[in-house]
Amino acid sequence: MISYHHSPLIKWLSSNVYIFLLGTLLGQAVFANEQLKIVKSPLSRLIRQPTITAIYRDHEGPLWIGTQQGLYRFDGTKFMLFNSVSKNETRIPASDITGIGENPQGSLFVSTFGGGLLKWNRKTNLFESVPKNETFNAEFITSLFASKSGRMWLGTPSGIVLYDPESTRNSRWFRDHILAEAIGQPNAVAENKDGNIFIASNTGLYNISERLKSIERVHFNDNYVLLDTKITALEFDSSGLLFFGTSTGRVVAFNLGSGLAISQRKIDSNTPSSILDLQFYNDGLLIGTDNGLTFSAKDLSLFKSFHDKNSALSNNHTTILYKDNDYIWVGTYQGLNLLSFVPFSTFNGKNSGVFDDVLAFEQDDSGKIWVGTYNGLYFFDYATGLHTRVGVTPGSLTLTDQRIMTIAAKGAQLWLGFRQGGVQIVELDGSSHQNIPDIPNVEELEVTKILHLTSDETWIGTYNRGLFRIKNQQIESFLASKSLTELSITQLFRLNSGELLVGAQNNVYRYNSEQEHFDTIEFHFEGNSQRPIILSINQSNSGELWLGTKDQGLYVWTTANQRKGGTNLLKVGLSDELSSTTIYGIEFDSAGNSWCSTQDGLLKLDSGGNLLDRFTLADGLQGSDFNFGASFTDREGQIYFGGINGYNRFTPRFVKTNLNTPRILLTNIDLAGSKVMPPISVEELQTLQLTHKDYFVVFTFSVLDFLDPEKNQFRYMLENFDPD
């Protein structure tokens, strides 16, 4: 018979609850099905001086990054650093970069503090100083803004300079205007859809028309709007409404026609914040400050702040926000961050209080999601959006071990399997006791899996004591009875037919319930003479059995092969990308696609095993590496994967596969060691004439996708030479 040890259950839910980052706070359409994710850019570690002062991507695709100690150009493969201490062609007059811009003709300009204005020569890949003359002699430039007309608005300590690249002079009409000198050094510059330039400085806000050659001071009919403050950031929304930020942390939506504030709000912060940049993104407003980053609804009704304590923001002092396709570059005092909306919700110690090393999931009859970690048990309630830890208050339930390897719900019970501590049963119906199955030396069991096959039959797999079954309160050890001599059990899986599969490291067994016998399934792994270590098993709705392995990729036991009585497993994805991958977990969505957690991100494959997409940290995952066995699909169809930096939850139909091929930049063509052309996009190369003497040709190219450059992959072929 089975007996239980009893102990009181008092206040077993911790009073420490945590609000998930965005899930319940900002429930408007702007956040529907997606979460705002901040990650540190992989490019940061390649930048010597971490204070970012300027970011720009030119029309050919390379990314330019300005710092206080140099300018970086990244073409997808290599960095070029330009500074004043260089001894070669990468030397520029000053290293303090203050702005980067481009005119409609494609000419790139860079402003420096101490070295004047520079122009990029695309033919030589060198910078040239813009010549000074009697009307243009700016050397200490504090900012650069390129207007749609192609003119450069340059800030200097003594005021604004309007440089015209066509005439190479300071525009005379602006220089001679009576209000030009009154503007002083600009704090922010923006352009509306009509081409008017708005400049904010310590002396006020100015509206400048290049077409009419006019300057007007903007009047405020709400005098309190700028009381004891100054405008430090400007941005127009898509409708033409002006938003500005102030030195005291106030954001204002301003009607230029009436001179009245439509809405305004101060950033919620215990520390005074100065707003340094504004950027509209996905119908919301990003607000960069010297005390973190804030995302707001467009009507300023909701604010959510991000800082280095609740997100991956590398530093609280943000310097610049730059929109680049579907994401935002965030420059800070300590490097580059990437911000984007992602369909993967991330839960970790920073944003929701759950311990980072996540190992198991389960959903009980009430709908609560339980999360097992290497340091405690938590539950997440959809209704409240809260994580709560079990058993951390005085007098509350004591867990045998805090390392939760597996969780299995049964009625009003939650069965927990521990790393070293056996099995513990938690009663969820309000009973004031806990149960521990009376398995001999239960505290020594290293539990890997618990499976409730029926209401009165529970199977327990362990790593050190084989397989156990508890049926009708009777305990049976199959290792002790020698019915199954495998010491380490890694998988317990119920087939669609109701049959039980038992996975050991190298073998899979089918349990014959009528004869109470284990039959070895002699699988033959395609292309592999040795049996790989099996880490994960799952079955699709169509009946195909998928097996994930350690370092050997993914295999499928097709329904056709099963019907024939065969045991041949087909290799999924014969490419190198999948053949050596470790598959920790496999889950299927309602469309028949499979989702696999690996040591290198998350894979999405169609029902035929074709790779559709790979997702990484840059896509919003908790990390690139995941944990063995930490995968789950809840009753609503949401999928969970756990790793060492928390866990991800997502709804598969909201995860869009990126079918856009990034641009390719041909960075060099060498003929016998001689460079024959400057960098151009592949699309621009029409012909390349070679002679019989040109027997040695080298093509060098880059992929212009900077989210995670090290993950970029490519294939190529020479037409009429390489096979298809």
SEMARDO-634611 format. One line per 8 residues: number of its first residue (from 0); their letters; for each residue x, y, z of C-alpha. Coordinates in steps of 0.2 Angstrom, whole numbers, plus 5000, padded with zeros to 4 digits. Example, Ala and Ser with C-alpha at 12.3 -4.5 7.8 and 13.67 -1.06 7.14 Angstrom:
BEGIN
0) AS) 5062:4978:5039; 5068:4995:5036
//
This chain:
BEGIN
0) MISYHHSP) 5000:5000:5000; 5005:5018:4998; 5006:5030:5013; 5009:5048:5014; 5019:5059:5026; 5008:5074:5031; 5014:5092:5036; 5003:5108:5038
8) LIKWLSSN) 5000:5119:5023; 5000:5137:5029; 5000:5152:5017; 5009:5143:5004; 5007:5157:4991; 5021:5170:4993; 5015:5188:4996; 5029:5193:4984
16) VYIFLLGT) 5020:5196:4967; 5027:5203:4951; 5018:5212:4937; 5023:5206:4920; 5032:5219:4909; 5018:5224:4897; 5005:5211:4898; 4992:5219:4909
24) LLGQAVFA) 4998:5237:4910; 4997:5242:4892; 4983:5232:4884; 4979:5243:4869; 4980:5238:4851; 4998:5245:4850; 5004:5230:4861; 4991:5217:4854
32) NEQLKIVK) 4999:5200:4853; 5017:5208:4854; 5029:5213:4867; 5042:5227:4867; 5059:5219:4868; 5076:5227:4871; 5092:5218:4868; 5110:5223:4868
40) SPLSRLIR) 5116:5224:4850; 5130:5211:4846; 5139:5226:4838; 5142:5234:4855; 5156:5223:4859; 5165:5228:4843; 5164:5247:4848; 5179:5253:4858
48) QPTITAIY) 5171:5269:4865; 5153:5265:4871; 5146:5282:4871; 5135:5283:4855; 5132:5300:4848; 5125:5297:4831; 5117:5282:4821; 5113:5282:4802
56) RDHEGPLW) 5111:5269:4788; 5115:5276:4771; 5105:5273:4755; 5118:5259:4750; 5114:5249:4766; 5130:5251:4778; 5127:5257:4796; 5137:5272:4803
64) IGTQQGLY) 5139:5274:4821; 5146:5289:4829; 5155:5290:4846; 5165:5302:4856; 5181:5293:4850; 5178:5289:4832; 5166:5284:4818; 5162:5266:4813
72) RFDGTKFM) 5156:5260:4797; 5149:5242:4797; 5145:5234:4780; 5138:5218:4787; 5155:5209:4788; 5168:5221:4794; 5170:5237:4804; 5180:5252:4798
80) LFNSVSKN) 5185:5264:4812; 5189:5282:4807; 5197:5293:4820; 5210:5307:4822; 5224:5295:4829; 5224:5284:4814; 5240:5284:4804; 5232:5278:4788
88) ETRIPASD) 5218:5282:4776; 5205:5281:4790; 5211:5296:4799; 5199:5311:4801; 5202:5328:4808; 5193:5325:4824; 5186:5309:4833; 5171:5317:4842
96) ITGIGENP) 5156:5313:4830; 5141:5324:4833; 5130:5320:4818; 5128:5310:4802; 5116:5314:4787; 5113:5311:4769; 5106:5322:4755; 5094:5316:4741
104) QGSLFVST) 5109:5314:4729; 5117:5301:4741; 5131:5312:4748; 5135:5307:4766; 5140:5321:4778; 5147:5319:4795; 5149:5333:4808; 5163:5333:4821
112) FGGGLLKW) 5167:5344:4836; 5184:5351:4832; 5186:5344:4814; 5172:5353:4805; 5161:5345:4792; 5166:5329:4782; 5160:5322:4766; 5162:5303:4761
120) NRKTNLFE) 5170:5299:4745; 5162:5283:4739; 5174:5280:4725; 5190:5280:4737; 5181:5275:4753; 5189:5290:4762; 5183:5306:4770; 5186:5323:4764
128) SVPKNETF) 5185:5339:4774; 5172:5351:4767; 5182:5366:4762; 5180:5382:4772; 5177:5399:4764; 5171:5416:4769; 5153:5411:4772; 5156:5394:4779
136) NAEFITSL) 5170:5390:4793; 5161:5380:4805; 5174:5369:4815; 5166:5365:4831; 5149:5357:4826; 5137:5351:4839; 5123:5344:4829; 5119:5340:4811
144) FASKSGRM) 5101:5338:4803; 5099:5334:4784; 5083:5342:4777; 5073:5334:4763; 5080:5348:4752; 5097:5342:4754; 5104:5356:4765; 5113:5353:4781
152) WLGTPSGI) 5107:5362:4797; 5123:5363:4808; 5123:5367:4826; 5137:5377:4833; 5141:5385:4850; 5137:5402:4842; 5122:5397:4833; 5114:5389:4817
160) VLYDPEST) 5123:5387:4801; 5113:5382:4785; 5125:5374:4773; 5121:5371:4755; 5131:5357:4748; 5127:5363:4730; 5135:5380:4733; 5146:5374:4747
168) RNSRWFRD) 5142:5390:4756; 5132:5395:4771; 5115:5401:4764; 5115:5419:4763; 5096:5422:4766; 5097:5413:4783; 5113:5421:4788; 5106:5438:4785
176) HILAEAIG) 5089:5435:4793; 5086:5446:4809; 5080:5431:4819; 5094:5419:4814; 5106:5425:4827; 5093:5425:4841; 5090:5406:4839; 5107:5402:4846
184) QPNAVAEN) 5114:5384:4848; 5100:5372:4844; 5094:5358:4856; 5083:5349:4843; 5078:5350:4825; 5063:5342:4816; 5055:5344:4799; 5036:5343:4795
192) KDGNIFIA) 5028:5335:4780; 5028:5352:4771; 5047:5354:4772; 5047:5367:4786; 5061:5366:4798; 5058:5368:4817; 5072:5372:4829; 5071:5372:4848
200) SNTGLYNI) 5084:5381:4858; 5086:5389:4874; 5078:5405:4867; 5062:5396:4861; 5054:5387:4846; 5056:5393:4828; 5047:5389:4812; 5058:5391:4797
208) SERLKSIE) 5053:5390:4779; 5067:5387:4766; 5055:5390:4752; 5049:5406:4758; 5065:5411:4766; 5056:5415:4783; 5059:5413:4801; 5045:5414:4814
216) RVHFNDNY) 5045:5412:4833; 5032:5399:4838; 5020:5407:4851; 5013:5397:4866; 4996:5402:4872; 4998:5390:4887; 5012:5400:4896; 5014:5386:4909
224) VLLDTKIT) 5019:5373:4896; 5037:5380:4896; 5037:5386:4913; 5054:5384:4921; 5060:5372:4907; 5066:5371:4889; 5062:5361:4874; 5075:5347:4871
232) ALEFDSSG) 5067:5335:4858; 5056:5337:4843; 5046:5325:4833; 5031:5325:4821; 5018:5311:4820; 5011:5305:4803; 4997:5317:4804; 5008:5332:4806
240) LLFFGTST) 5005:5335:4825; 5021:5341:4834; 5027:5332:4850; 5041:5339:4860; 5050:5334:4876; 5057:5346:4889; 5072:5347:4901; 5061:5343:4915
248) GRVVAFNL) 5054:5327:4908; 5037:5333:4901; 5030:5327:4884; 5018:5338:4875; 5007:5336:4860; 5006:5353:4853; 4994:5361:4840; 5004:5374:4830
256) GSGLAISQ) 4989:5382:4823; 4981:5386:4840; 4997:5387:4850; 4989:5376:4863; 4994:5359:4871; 4982:5345:4866; 4989:5333:4879; 5004:5333:4890
264) RKIDSNTP) 5011:5322:4903; 5027:5321:4914; 5037:5305:4914; 5034:5295:4930; 5051:5294:4939; 5058:5296:4956; 5073:5304:4948; 5071:5320:4937
272) SSILDLQF) 5073:5316:4919; 5078:5326:4904; 5070:5321:4887; 5084:5319:4874; 5075:5311:4859; 5058:5306:4853; 5053:5293:4840; 5037:5286:4834
280) YNDGLLIG) 5036:5268:4832; 5021:5256:4829; 5008:5269:4834; 5017:5273:4850; 5030:5286:4855; 5047:5281:4861; 5055:5294:4873; 5073:5293:4876
288) TDNGLTFS) 5079:5302:4893; 5095:5303:4904; 5086:5291:4916; 5080:5277:4904; 5068:5274:4890; 5049:5276:4890; 5036:5270:4878; 5019:5279:4878
296) AKDLSLFK) 5003:5277:4869; 5001:5291:4856; 4988:5300:4866; 5001:5300:4881; 4988:5291:4892; 5000:5277:4896; 5018:5277:4900; 5029:5262:4903
304) SFHDKNSA) 5047:5265:4908; 5062:5254:4904; 5079:5255:4913; 5094:5244:4917; 5085:5236:4931; 5069:5229:4922; 5076:5227:4905; 5092:5223:4895
312) LSNNHTTI) 5095:5242:4892; 5114:5244:4893; 5113:5261:4901; 5100:5273:4908; 5107:5288:4899; 5100:5286:4881; 5108:5297:4868; 5099:5294:4852
320) LYKDNDYI) 5084:5284:4844; 5085:5279:4826; 5072:5270:4816; 5079:5257:4805; 5065:5246:4796; 5056:5237:4809; 5066:5241:4824; 5074:5255:4833
328) WVGTYQGL) 5093:5258:4837; 5095:5265:4854; 5111:5273:4858; 5117:5275:4876; 5132:5280:4886; 5136:5261:4886; 5134:5255:4869; 5120:5250:4857
336) NLLSFVPF) 5103:5242:4860; 5090:5236:4848; 5072:5238:4852; 5057:5230:4843; 5040:5223:4845; 5041:5204:4845; 5028:5190:4847; 5038:5181:4860
344) STFNGKNS) 5034:5186:4878; 5049:5184:4889; 5047:5181:4908; 5063:5182:4919; 5070:5188:4935; 5070:5206:4930; 5053:5209:4923; 5042:5196:4932
352) GVFDDVLA) 5051:5189:4947; 5052:5171:4941; 5069:5163:4943; 5079:5163:4927; 5083:5145:4925; 5066:5138:4920; 5065:5119:4919; 5046:5114:4918
360) FEQDDSGK) 5028:5119:4914; 5011:5113:4918; 4993:5119:4918; 4981:5114:4931; 4962:5111:4930; 4958:5129:4935; 4969:5136:4920; 4984:5142:4931
368) IWVGTYNG) 5001:5140:4923; 5014:5132:4934; 5033:5136:4931; 5046:5125:4939; 5064:5132:4940; 5080:5128:4948; 5076:5139:4962; 5057:5136:4966
376) LYFFDYAT) 5040:5134:4960; 5029:5148:4953; 5012:5151:4945; 5006:5163:4933; 4988:5168:4932; 4981:5175:4916; 4968:5185:4925; 4980:5195:4935
384) GLHTRVGV) 4996:5194:4925; 5005:5190:4941; 5019:5177:4945; 5019:5170:4963; 5032:5160:4971; 5027:5145:4982; 5033:5143:5000; 5044:5158:5004
392) TPGSLTLT) 5034:5165:5018; 5037:5159:5036; 5025:5145:5040; 5021:5141:5022; 5023:5125:5013; 5041:5118:5012; 5046:5110:4996; 5058:5095:4997
400) DQRIMTIA) 5069:5103:4984; 5069:5119:4976; 5075:5112:4959; 5059:5108:4950; 5063:5096:4935; 5045:5091:4931; 5027:5095:4935; 5011:5085:4932
408) AKGAQLWL) 4994:5090:4937; 4980:5078:4942; 4963:5084:4948; 4966:5095:4963; 4984:5089:4965; 5001:5095:4958; 5015:5082:4957; 5032:5089:4958
416) GFRQGGVQ) 5048:5080:4953; 5065:5086:4960; 5083:5086:4954; 5087:5077:4970; 5073:5075:4982; 5061:5063:4974; 5042:5067:4972; 5031:5078:4982
424) IVELDGSS) 5012:5080:4979; 5004:5097:4983; 4985:5098:4986; 4977:5113:4977; 4959:5111:4984; 4963:5120:5000; 4968:5105:5010; 4981:5110:5024
432) HQNIPDIP) 4993:5095:5020; 5006:5090:5008; 5009:5072:5002; 5025:5063:4998; 5024:5045:4990; 5031:5032:5001; 5044:5026:4988; 5059:5018:4997
440) NVEELEVT) 5073:5031:4998; 5062:5043:4989; 5073:5058:4994; 5087:5051:4984; 5077:5050:4967; 5083:5061:4953; 5066:5063:4944; 5066:5067:4926
448) KILHLTSD) 5048:5065:4921; 5030:5062:4929; 5016:5056:4918; 4998:5053:4924; 4993:5039:4912; 4975:5037:4920; 4967:5044:4935; 4974:5030:4946
456) ETWIGTYN) 4990:5026:4936; 5006:5037:4938; 5023:5034:4930; 5039:5042:4937; 5055:5042:4927; 5071:5045:4936; 5089:5047:4931; 5097:5036:4945
464) RGLFRIKN) 5084:5023:4949; 5075:5019:4933; 5056:5018:4931; 5042:5018:4944; 5024:5016:4943; 5010:5020:4956; 4994:5011:4952; 4980:5009:4963
472) QQIESFLA) 4991:5015:4977; 5004:5001:4974; 5022:5006:4970; 5032:4996:4958; 5050:4998:4953; 5054:4991:4936; 5073:4992:4939; 5071:4982:4955
480) SKSLTELS) 5060:4969:4946; 5071:4969:4931; 5057:4972:4919; 5066:4987:4913; 5084:4988:4917; 5087:5005:4911; 5095:5016:4925; 5092:5033:4917
488) ITQLFRLN) 5074:5037:4910; 5073:5053:4901; 5056:5052:4892; 5038:5047:4896; 5026:5050:4882; 5008:5045:4879; 5004:5041:4861; 4988:5047:4853
496) SGELLVGA) 4983:5029:4854; 4985:5030:4873; 5000:5018:4873; 5015:5023:4883; 5033:5026:4877; 5048:5026:4888; 5063:5034:4883; 5081:5030:4889
504) QNNVYRYN) 5096:5039:4883; 5098:5028:4868; 5083:5017:4867; 5064:5019:4866; 5052:5006:4873; 5034:5003:4870; 5024:4997:4885; 5012:4982:4882
512) SEQEHFDT) 4999:4985:4895; 4990:4968:4892; 5006:4958:4894; 5014:4971:4906; 5030:4970:4896; 5042:4983:4888; 5046:4980:4870; 5061:4988:4863
520) IEFHFEGN) 5058:4998:4847; 5073:4995:4836; 5074:5012:4828; 5086:5014:4813; 5091:5032:4812; 5094:5038:4794; 5112:5042:4790; 5118:5037:4807
528) SQRPIILS) 5125:5020:4811; 5125:5024:4830; 5110:5027:4841; 5110:5046:4846; 5105:5052:4863; 5086:5055:4863; 5081:5071:4872; 5063:5075:4866
536) INQSNSGE) 5048:5065:4859; 5032:5072:4853; 5018:5066:4841; 5009:5077:4828; 4990:5076:4825; 4993:5066:4810; 5002:5052:4820; 5020:5055:4815
544) LWLGTKDQ) 5032:5053:4829; 5046:5066:4830; 5062:5063:4840; 5075:5076:4845; 5092:5071:4849; 5108:5078:4856; 5120:5085:4842; 5111:5074:4829
552) GLYVWTTA) 5096:5084:4824; 5078:5079:4822; 5071:5062:4816; 5053:5057:4811; 5044:5040:4812; 5031:5042:4798; 5014:5035:4799; 5016:5026:4783
560) NQRKGGTN) 5032:5017:4791; 5022:5014:4807; 5008:5005:4798; 5020:4994:4789; 5028:4989:4805; 5044:4997:4800; 5056:5007:4812; 5066:5018:4800
568) LLKVGLSD) 5067:5036:4806; 5069:5049:4792; 5081:5063:4795; 5073:5080:4796; 5082:5094:4786; 5098:5086:4779; 5107:5103:4778; 5121:5107:4790
576) ELSSTTIY) 5110:5119:4799; 5099:5105:4806; 5110:5089:4805; 5121:5094:4821; 5108:5103:4831; 5103:5098:4848; 5084:5097:4850; 5078:5100:4868
584) GIEFDSAG) 5060:5101:4866; 5046:5099:4852; 5029:5107:4851; 5016:5107:4838; 5004:5121:4833; 4986:5119:4827; 4993:5122:4809; 5004:5107:4810
592) NSWCSTQD) 5020:5116:4811; 5033:5110:4824; 5043:5122:4835; 5059:5115:4842; 5070:5123:4856; 5089:5120:4853; 5106:5126:4858; 5105:5139:4845
600) GLLKLDSG) 5088:5147:4845; 5070:5142:4841; 5066:5133:4825; 5050:5133:4815; 5047:5119:4803; 5032:5114:4792; 5023:5097:4793; 5035:5090:4781
608) GNLLDRFT) 5051:5095:4791; 5056:5110:4780; 5064:5124:4790; 5053:5139:4789; 5062:5151:4801; 5075:5152:4815; 5072:5164:4829; 5086:5170:4841
616) LADGLQGS) 5089:5182:4855; 5087:5197:4843; 5069:5191:4839; 5065:5192:4857; 5069:5175:4864; 5076:5173:4882; 5092:5168:4875; 5099:5157:4861
624) DFNFGASF) 5101:5141:4872; 5086:5132:4880; 5084:5119:4893; 5081:5100:4891; 5062:5096:4894; 5057:5114:4896; 5043:5114:4883; 5024:5115:4884
632) TDREGQIY) 5008:5119:4875; 4993:5125:4885; 4975:5123:4882; 4974:5139:4873; 4987:5134:4861; 5001:5145:4868; 5018:5137:4867; 5031:5139:4881
640) FGGINGYN) 5050:5136:4881; 5062:5138:4895; 5080:5142:4896; 5093:5149:4908; 5087:5167:4906; 5069:5164:4909; 5056:5158:4897; 5046:5163:4882
648) RFTPRFVK) 5027:5161:4879; 5019:5164:4862; 5004:5161:4851; 5011:5153:4835; 4998:5161:4823; 5005:5178:4828; 5023:5174:4824; 5026:5180:4806
656) TNLNTPRI) 5039:5171:4796; 5051:5183:4788; 5052:5180:4770; 5061:5196:4765; 5079:5193:4759; 5091:5206:4765; 5101:5216:4753; 5118:5210:4747
664) LLTNIDLA) 5132:5223:4746; 5146:5218:4734; 5160:5225:4744; 5175:5221:4733; 5180:5212:4717; 5198:5207:4715; 5207:5202:4699; 5223:5194:4704
672) GSKVMPPI) 5224:5204:4719; 5219:5221:4711; 5203:5229:4716; 5193:5233:4701; 5177:5243:4708; 5171:5251:4724; 5157:5244:4735; 5140:5242:4726
680) SVEELQTL) 5124:5233:4728; 5123:5216:4719; 5108:5223:4709; 5119:5237:4702; 5131:5226:4694; 5126:5223:4677; 5141:5215:4668; 5159:5211:4672
688) QLTHKDYF) 5170:5208:4658; 5184:5195:4660; 5198:5189:4649; 5207:5173:4648; 5220:5180:4659; 5208:5183:4673; 5210:5166:4680; 5209:5172:4699
696) VVFTFSVL) 5193:5182:4703; 5188:5185:4721; 5170:5192:4725; 5168:5199:4743; 5150:5203:4749; 5141:5207:4764; 5123:5204:4770; 5115:5220:4776
704) DFLDPEKN) 5105:5213:4790; 5112:5220:4807; 5100:5212:4820; 5112:5198:4823; 5125:5198:4810; 5134:5182:4816; 5118:5172:4812; 5117:5178:4794
712) QFRYMLEN) 5119:5164:4781; 5120:5163:4763; 5121:5151:4748; 5128:5155:4731; 5130:5147:4714; 5138:5151:4697; 5126:5150:4684; 5131:5138:4669
720) FDPD) 5145:5132:4681; 5138:5125:4697; 5125:5111:4698; 5108:5117:4704
//
